[in-house]
Amino acid sequence: MYEIVGISFSKSQRVYYFSPNEINLKKGDKVIVETDKGTQFGTVKSEIQKINDEKIITPLKNVLRIAT
């Protein structure tokens, strides 16, 4: 099982999934995440969920930290 959290960027409604990286996150938190384009600022759109391994395209990128 993998833990995932949904993150969106800017005003986009699209949600991307990341590994919470053992950070306790809740909906609405502002976070810094690792993406293919470098580090980006995003908003948590869904609580941490556990899903089966076969539903994940690995490797998941990580949430680096809560934004300050």
C-alpha positions in Angstrom: 0.0 0.0 0.0 1.1 3.5 -0.8 0.1 6.7 0.9 -0.8 9.6 -1.4 -2.0 13.1 -1.1 -3.7 15.2 -3.8 -2.1 18.6 -4.6 -3.1 21.3 -7.1 -1.1 24.3 -8.4 -2.1 27.9 -8.8 -5.7 28.3 -9.8 -5.8 24.9 -11.6 -8.5 22.5 -10.6 -6.4 19.5 -11.7 -5.1 17.4 -8.9 -1.7 15.6 -9.0 -0.7 12.9 -6.5 2.4 12.9 -4.4 3.9 11.0 -1.5 3.3 12.8 1.7 6.8 11.8 2.8 5.8 11.2 6.4 4.5 14.8 6.8 1.2 15.1 8.6 -0.9 17.0 6.0 -4.5 18.1 5.9 -6.8 19.6 3.2 -5.9 23.3 2.6 -2.3 23.1 3.7 0.2 25.0 1.5 3.2 22.9 0.6 6.4 22.8 -1.4 6.6 19.7 -3.7 9.2 18.1 -6.0 8.1 18.0 -9.6 9.7 17.3 -13.0 10.0 21.1 -13.4 11.7 21.6 -10.0 10.2 22.6 -6.7 6.7 24.2 -6.8 4.2 25.7 -4.4 0.9 23.8 -4.2 -2.3 23.3 -2.1 -3.4 20.1 -0.5 -6.8 19.2 -2.1 -7.3 15.7 -0.5 -6.5 14.1 2.7 -3.8 11.4 2.9 -5.1 8.1 1.4 -3.8 4.6 1.2 -4.2 2.9 -2.2 -3.0 -0.4 -3.7 0.4 -0.7 -5.3 -1.0 -1.6 -8.7 -2.9 1.7 -9.0 0.2 3.8 -8.6 2.6 4.9 -11.4 5.9 4.9 -9.6 8.0 6.6 -8.5 5.8 9.2 -6.8 7.4 12.6 -6.3 7.6 13.8 -2.7 6.0 16.6 -0.7 9.2 18.3 0.6 7.7 20.5 3.4 4.8 22.7 4.5 5.2 26.1 3.0 6.0 29.0 5.4 
